[in-house]
């Protein structure tokens, strides 16, 4: 396996973990993002918390799905 393929597999696994985490624990994912942004002197607050939780959950599912698709395509190639 070439270095590029290894890098793509590592990237897909990391994004799969983040996607599953965001889908299962959107509140923790949002808190993590807010912590990162505080380091850059930015305060990030959702306007509608419930809507933000649902959006984060959906985007986590989408990210996990894209990661799985990437892994499947890499395995088949």
C-alpha positions in Angstrom: 0.0 0.0 0.0 1.4 3.4 -1.0 1.7 6.3 1.3 -1.1 8.2 -0.3 -3.5 5.3 0.3 -2.4 4.9 3.9 -3.0 8.7 4.4 -6.4 8.4 2.9 -7.3 5.4 5.1 -6.1 7.2 8.2 -8.1 10.3 7.2 -11.2 8.2 6.6 -10.9 6.4 9.9 -10.4 9.7 11.8 -13.4 11.3 10.1 -15.5 8.2 10.7 -14.7 8.5 14.4 -15.6 12.2 14.5 -18.8 11.5 12.4 -20.0 8.8 14.8 -19.1 10.9 17.8 -21.0 13.9 16.4 -24.0 11.7 15.5 -24.2 10.1 18.9 -23.1 13.0 21.1 -23.9 16.2 19.3 -23.8 18.2 22.6 -20.2 17.1 23.3 -19.3 17.8 19.7 -20.6 21.4 19.9 -18.9 21.9 23.2 -15.6 20.7 21.7 -15.9 23.2 18.8 -16.7 26.0 21.3 -13.6 25.1 23.3 -11.4 25.2 20.2 -12.9 28.6 19.1 -12.3 30.1 22.6 -8.6 29.5 22.0 -8.9 31.9 19.0 -10.8 34.4 21.1 -14.1 33.7 19.5 -17.4 33.0 21.4 -19.7 30.7 19.4 -23.3 30.2 20.6 -26.1 28.6 18.6 -29.3 30.7 18.2 -31.5 27.7 18.5 -29.9 24.9 20.6 -32.3 22.1 19.7 -32.0 22.9 16.0 -28.2 22.9 16.3 -28.2 19.5 18.1 -30.3 18.0 15.3 -28.1 19.6 12.5 -24.9 18.3 14.2 -26.4 14.8 14.5 -27.4 14.8 10.8 -24.0 16.1 9.6 -22.3 13.5 11.8 -24.3 10.8 10.1 -23.4 12.3 6.7 -19.7 12.5 7.6 -19.7 8.9 8.9 -21.4 7.8 5.7 -18.9 9.6 3.5 -16.0 8.0 5.5 -17.5 4.5 5.1 -17.9 5.1 1.4 -14.3 6.3 1.1 -13.0 3.2 3.0 -15.1 0.9 0.8 -13.7 2.5 -2.3 -10.2 2.3 -1.0 -10.6 -1.4 -0.1 -12.0 -2.2 -3.6 -9.1 -0.5 -5.4 
